[in-house]
Amino acid sequence: MALLFSFSLFSFSPFSLPANAEKPAAFAGLVQSKKDVTIVVTDSGLGGLSVSADLAARLPASGIVRSARIVFVNAEPDAAFGYNDMKLEADKARVFDASLSAMETRYRPDLILIACNTLSVVYPGTAHARKGGTETVEIVGLGADLIAKELEGGRDATALVFATKTTIESGAHRKRLVGKGVPADHVVGEACPRLAGAIERGAASEETVAYVRKFVAEALEKRPDKTGPLVASLNCTHFGYVKPLWEQAFAAAGYPGVKVLDPNPLMTDLVLREGGPKRFPKTAVTVEVVSKVPIDEATRANLGGLLRVVSPLTADALGSYRHEPGLFQAKVDPAAVIAR
């Protein structure tokens, strides 16, 4: 996958800086001049905790810095509605921008990882993107590159992209893949409403299993070529928590062996690559979890169990998360919100 890693982290951001904006210092440069760094990981929910866990598990042996403070910020705006419930793109961008401003002010990060496909799609509309703040990496570009790499040499292959409503409606993955030479009709988008919430409530629950099977069946019906090879891509960070369920669902539908792609680990791959050579015996890592909305005990226990396998540190941070209702402003006209 040499091609995937041949650019700087900044090149994966979905926006171009305006001519009068000052390009921030690249993470690769900062790491060489600093012993201690802060990395903020954000998501519109809790799926991005999987990225925080992967970072926490893999950074210590890297020795690229003396210490790394990982702060996961749940940018969900309100317990009653999320970004996929907002009718207006302008509202999504405004609210996310408010959360990014809070991240910048409170944590002074050296790098922001948008470990969320929904927020990656929203990001270009934010003031943060336009003014060129802290170097910010979004996951949609990484996911599209991963799919394109997998489709290389398979002219008849179809990519089934599973994601949230906002991500699918944006056509972000399709546009990037078409730009890489993939025929548009070889990319099938499947919106998976309510699946992320089901996973948070119970990763192995009947509800989650039923949703996964439903969305797999719907995606299979949409593909134009009913006989060609398939690649399935999980383009919501929550979905990787239950990757085996997707594999089982495809097998149950008569398609065993379908390769299921999870781009989440690519964020850590890039951080480690851009971090350069090892400079310290090990990197000391701390993890914090902050959320504007409350995270109930059942969700913490469910996701904590999944995270603990990868990073006990991240699981413990979720268990003792900081609830900060005033983290950022999220006022949205009720008429512009879809009732859950």
C-alpha positions, 0 to 999 in steps of 0.5 A: 500500500505504498501509494496510500502512504506517499503523501503527508497527513495534510493531503488527506484533508478534504479541503484546500486552504484559501490563498490568504490562509497560513498553512499550519505546521504539519504534524510530521514537522511538529513531532521532530521538534517536540517531545510531548504531543496532544492528539484529539480524536473526534466523532459524532458518537462513540465509534471513533473510540476504536481509533483512540484505542488503536492509537493507545495500543500502538503508540507506546512501542513507536517511541516517536515522542516522549509522551502522547496525550490522546483526547477523544471528544464526542462531538454529538451535539444533543441527547435528543438529536445528532448530525444525521437528524439535522435537515440543513447542512449549514446547521451541521457545519456550524455545530461541528465548527463550534465543537472544533473551536472548543477542541482547539481552545481547551486542548491545543492539539498538535493533530486532530483526527476526524474518526467519523465519516459523517463529520468528515463529510461535514468538515469542508463547510466549517470555518475551521476548514476554511481558515486552516487551523490545526492540521486535521485528517479526515477518514473518508479519504483514507476509506476511499483509498483503501477501497480503490486499492482493493478494487485494483485489477478487478474490473467486474468488482463492486464496492458495497459502501455501508455508512450513515445517511449523511455520508451516503447522501453526500456521495463522498466515497463514490466521488473519490472512487470515480475520480480514481477511475472506478466506474460509478455503477461499481459503487453501491451506497447503503445507508444504515440508519440506527445501526450505530445506536444499536451497536452502542446498546449491544454489539452482539444483540439481536437488534444489531444482528438484524440490522446488519443482515437487513442492510447487507440484503438491501445492498446486495439487491442494489448492485447492478452486476449480480455475479461479479466479485464484491468488496464491502467497506465499513464507512462508519467507525461504529461498524468496525466493532462488529466486523464479524457480524458483517462477514457472517451476514454475507455468508448467510446471504450466500456470499462467503468470503466477501472481504470486509474493509475497515479503514479505522486502523489507517489513522494510526498507520499514518500517525506512526509513519508521519511521526518519523523514526523512534527517538525515545525508548517508548512513548508514554500514553494517556487517554481521556474521553470527553462528551457534551452529552451523557453516556449511560452506564450500559453503553460504557459497559458494552463498548468498554468490553470491546475496547478493553481487548485492544486498549485497557487504557481507553476502556478505563477512560470511557468508564471515567469519562468527563461529562461537559454539557457546556463543551460547545454551543449546539442550538438548532431550530427544532423545525430543522431537526428530524424527530427520532 
